[in-house]
Amino acid sequence: MGEAAERLKLLSPEEYLAWEERQAVRHELLEGVPHAMAGASRVHNLLVGNLYVLLRPLARAKGCRIYTETVKLRIGRATFYYPDLMVVCQGEPPHSHYEENPCLLVEVLSEATEAIDRREKLWRYREIPTLQGYLLVDSRARRVEAYTREGEEWLYRVAEAGELEVPCLGGRLSLEAVYEGVGV
């Protein structure tokens, strides 16, 4: 007996955006293939909220837009992600459901997403010409990792206490404030 084969239909950006609006669960699109997203924990939600509260005044002072979790980032022709936090400081939004030119991206690490955030997203995010920084915020320990663009190179820094410089927005981020009320 032979095995049944199923053709994989790659979605165009337009098909994905229309399809995604009808879904009960959010999906990221990787080169035309949709992938369901894992649900977020309470700690994840608290960290994203703390980061938004801390970064919003800096973003507003620079005339930037700041988004959390439900606005897509389009990368290339057929890839869309939902960053946990995204700051965009230039141009008008290209579409009502996504942005394209962030200067800062933040992902909160969890067991379910860490490998993707560290490999796939890091690799793809670094190719965005406007991106100045990518922060990885650990949900299991007080630890923030920062990838920052300096000219043509990317520098890696880790903060486990004190403050961390915020790429793109200028200013500093207190780890005490990031993890306030989180219990990590």
C-alpha positions in Angstrom: 0.0 0.0 0.0 1.2 3.4 -0.8 1.1 6.5 1.4 -1.1 9.4 0.6 0.7 12.5 -0.3 -0.7 16.0 0.3 0.5 19.0 -1.7 1.6 21.9 0.5 0.1 25.2 -0.8 2.3 28.1 0.0 0.2 31.2 0.9 0.9 34.5 -0.8 1.1 37.5 1.6 -2.4 38.6 0.6 -3.9 35.1 1.1 -2.2 34.8 4.5 -3.4 38.2 5.7 -7.0 37.4 4.7 -6.8 33.8 6.2 -5.2 35.0 9.4 -8.0 37.4 10.1 -10.4 34.4 10.3 -8.3 32.2 12.6 -9.0 31.8 16.3 -5.3 31.1 16.9 -2.5 33.4 15.6 -0.1 32.1 13.0 3.3 33.3 11.9 4.1 32.8 8.2 7.5 31.4 7.3 8.2 31.6 3.5 4.6 31.0 2.7 3.9 28.3 5.3 1.7 29.2 8.3 2.8 28.0 11.8 0.4 28.2 14.8 1.8 30.1 17.8 2.1 28.8 21.3 0.0 30.3 24.0 1.7 32.8 26.3 2.1 32.3 30.1 1.2 34.7 32.8 4.9 35.5 33.3 5.3 36.2 29.6 2.4 38.6 29.7 3.7 40.4 32.7 7.1 40.9 31.1 5.7 42.2 27.9 3.5 44.6 29.9 6.4 45.8 32.0 8.5 46.3 28.8 5.8 48.3 27.1 5.3 50.6 30.1 9.1 51.2 30.4 9.7 51.7 26.6 6.6 53.7 25.6 7.8 57.0 27.0 11.2 56.7 25.2 9.4 55.7 22.0 6.9 58.6 22.2 9.8 61.1 22.9 11.4 60.1 19.6 8.1 60.0 17.7 8.2 56.3 17.3 5.4 53.7 17.3 5.5 50.8 19.8 3.5 47.6 19.4 3.0 44.5 21.5 2.3 40.9 20.3 -0.6 41.4 17.9 0.9 43.5 15.1 2.8 41.5 12.5 6.3 42.3 11.2 6.7 41.5 7.5 10.2 40.3 6.5 10.8 39.7 2.8 8.1 38.6 0.5 6.4 35.8 2.4 7.4 35.8 6.1 5.4 37.5 8.9 6.2 37.3 12.6 4.5 38.6 15.7 7.3 40.0 17.8 6.5 40.4 21.5 7.4 44.0 21.3 8.3 46.2 18.2 9.4 49.8 17.9 9.2 51.6 14.5 10.6 55.1 14.1 10.3 55.9 10.4 7.7 56.2 7.7 4.1 55.5 7.7 2.8 52.0 8.4 2.6 50.0 5.1 -0.6 48.2 6.0 -3.2 48.2 8.8 -2.0 44.7 10.1 1.8 44.9 9.8 5.0 46.9 9.9 8.2 46.5 8.0 11.0 48.8 9.3 11.5 48.3 13.1 14.5 49.7 14.9 14.0 47.6 18.0 12.5 44.1 18.4 12.0 42.2 21.7 11.2 38.6 22.2 10.4 37.0 25.6 12.0 33.6 25.8 10.1 30.5 26.9 10.8 26.8 26.5 8.4 26.6 23.5 9.9 29.6 21.6 13.5 29.9 22.7 15.1 27.9 19.8 13.1 29.8 17.2 13.9 33.2 18.8 17.6 32.5 19.2 18.2 31.0 15.7 15.6 31.6 13.1 14.4 35.0 14.2 17.9 36.2 15.1 19.1 35.3 11.7 16.2 36.9 9.9 15.9 40.0 12.1 19.6 40.9 11.6 18.9 41.2 7.9 16.4 44.1 8.5 18.4 47.3 7.4 16.6 49.6 10.0 17.0 47.2 13.0 19.4 48.6 15.6 18.7 46.1 18.4 17.2 42.8 19.3 16.5 42.0 22.9 15.9 38.5 24.3 14.2 38.6 27.7 14.3 35.4 29.7 11.0 34.4 31.4 12.7 31.9 33.7 15.6 34.0 35.1 16.5 37.7 35.4 18.5 37.9 32.2 18.3 40.1 29.2 20.5 39.5 26.1 21.0 42.3 23.6 22.2 42.2 20.0 23.0 45.7 18.9 24.1 46.9 15.5 27.3 48.9 15.4 28.1 49.8 11.9 28.2 46.6 9.9 28.8 44.4 13.0 26.5 43.0 15.7 27.6 43.1 19.3 26.2 40.8 22.0 25.7 41.8 25.6 24.1 40.1 28.6 22.6 41.9 31.6 21.6 39.9 34.8 21.4 43.0 37.1 21.5 46.7 36.9 20.7 48.4 33.6 20.9 47.8 29.9 21.2 50.4 27.2 18.2 50.4 24.9 19.2 50.3 21.2 17.3 52.7 18.9 15.6 54.7 21.7 18.5 55.9 23.7 18.1 55.5 27.4 18.5 52.6 29.8 16.3 49.7 30.9 16.4 48.7 34.6 16.3 44.9 35.0 14.6 45.5 38.4 11.8 47.3 36.6 11.5 44.7 33.7 11.0 41.9 36.3 8.9 43.9 38.7 6.0 41.7 40.0 7.1 38.7 37.9 8.6 36.6 40.6 11.5 35.3 38.6 
